[in-house]
């Protein structure tokens, strides 16, 4: 699975009603629900992820599961995306790749 395929796999669940319910149920004290973001991103989060993937170099896309924190942070900054959202997405992709082996 490529990083683009992983991103597209999230699209049907953007702003999903059930996903919003799960996010609210599992949110932390500050209102965040990081793990649920991987299953049902908000529209703004998905748009941030699309920008991040779009600006990645072919080498970064090919080795997305191996990106360092510094590389992820730079990609997020360049894409004007939340660093945590991009990091969670990349980590989710890495886990998905490991499971598929």
C-alpha positions as a printed NumPy array, in Angstrom:
array([[  0.   ,   0.   ,   0.   ],
       [  1.367,   3.41 ,  -0.946],
       [  0.994,   6.521,   1.181],
       [ -1.453,   7.868,  -1.419],
       [ -3.579,   4.71 ,  -1.192],
       [ -3.57 ,   4.948,   2.589],
       [ -4.702,   8.57 ,   2.386],
       [ -7.494,   7.67 ,  -0.056],
       [ -8.627,   4.876,   2.278],
       [ -9.467,   7.526,   4.892],
       [-11.536,   9.707,   2.565],
       [-14.868,   7.825,   2.912],
       [-14.714,   8.377,   6.674],
       [-14.125,  12.137,   6.652],
       [-16.604,  13.779,   9.027],
       [-18.419,  10.462,   9.478],
       [-21.159,  10.718,  12.137],
       [-20.117,   7.499,  13.855],
       [-16.488,   8.628,  13.747],
       [-17.414,  11.933,  15.407],
       [-19.189,   9.979,  18.135],
       [-16.133,   7.791,  18.727],
       [-13.839,  10.791,  18.755],
       [-15.94 ,  12.527,  21.384],
       [-16.136,   9.374,  23.473],
       [-12.372,   8.83 ,  23.51 ],
       [-11.137,  12.405,  23.656],
       [ -8.627,  13.471,  26.232],
       [ -9.024,  16.261,  28.759],
       [ -7.963,  18.812,  26.155],
       [-10.518,  17.577,  23.61 ],
       [ -8.13 ,  15.655,  21.377],
       [ -8.69 ,  12.117,  20.165],
       [ -5.522,  11.291,  18.276],
       [ -6.097,   7.606,  17.662],
       [ -9.627,   8.146,  16.386],
       [ -8.275,  10.65 ,  13.87 ],
       [ -6.817,   7.736,  11.96 ],
       [-10.258,   6.2  ,  11.559],
       [-12.362,   9.286,  10.962],
       [-10.524,  12.524,  10.227],
       [-12.312,  15.843,  10.22 ],
       [-12.472,  17.574,   6.858],
       [ -9.794,  20.104,   7.824],
       [ -7.483,  17.314,   9.021],
       [ -7.962,  15.383,   5.786],
       [ -7.203,  18.508,   3.749],
       [ -4.009,  19.008,   5.763],
       [ -2.997,  15.409,   5.079],
       [ -3.699,  15.834,   1.366],
       [ -1.433,  18.897,   1.28 ],
       [  1.297,  17.053,   3.196],
       [  1.252,  14.03 ,   0.891],
       [  1.116,  16.27 ,  -2.186],
       [  4.345,  18.067,  -1.291],
       [  6.283,  14.946,  -0.34 ],
       [  9.093,  14.015,  -2.69 ],
       [  8.925,  10.662,  -4.492],
       [ 11.639,   9.353,  -2.144],
       [  9.687,  10.49 ,   0.929],
       [  6.549,   8.812,  -0.386],
       [  8.454,   5.612,  -1.148],
       [  9.957,   5.552,   2.36 ],
       [  7.151,   7.26 ,   4.283],
       [  7.149,   4.628,   7.021],
       [ 10.808,   5.445,   7.723],
       [ 10.571,   9.244,   7.914],
       [ 12.203,  10.856,  10.913],
       [ 10.449,  13.254,  13.26 ],
       [ 12.47 ,  16.081,  11.737],
       [ 11.354,  15.158,   8.206],
       [  7.711,  14.876,   9.294],
       [  7.906,  18.248,  11.022],
       [  9.365,  19.894,   7.894],
       [  6.681,  18.338,   5.675],
       [  3.952,  19.573,   8.031],
       [  5.411,  23.082,   8.149],
       [  5.777,  23.228,   4.364],
       [  2.19 ,  21.99 ,   3.942],
       [  0.838,  24.413,   6.55 ],
       [ -0.486,  21.405,   8.442],
       [ -0.7  ,  20.5  ,  12.103],
       [  2.501,  18.644,  12.963],
       [  0.681,  16.228,  15.265],
       [ -1.92 ,  15.363,  12.621],
       [  0.783,  14.613,  10.046],
       [  2.83 ,  12.609,  12.56 ],
       [ -0.173,  10.519,  13.595],
       [ -1.006,   9.868,   9.936],
       [  2.554,   8.818,   9.066],
       [  2.739,   6.58 ,  12.141],
       [ -0.611,   5.033,  11.234],
       [  0.703,   4.343,   7.756],
       [  3.853,   2.718,   9.184],
       [  1.726,   0.47 ,  11.415],
       [ -0.506,  -0.459,   8.47 ],
       [  2.557,  -1.394,   6.399],
       [  3.94 ,  -3.556,   9.219],
       [  0.629,  -5.366,   9.602],
       [  0.398,  -6.1  ,   5.894],
       [  3.726,  -7.944,   5.808]])
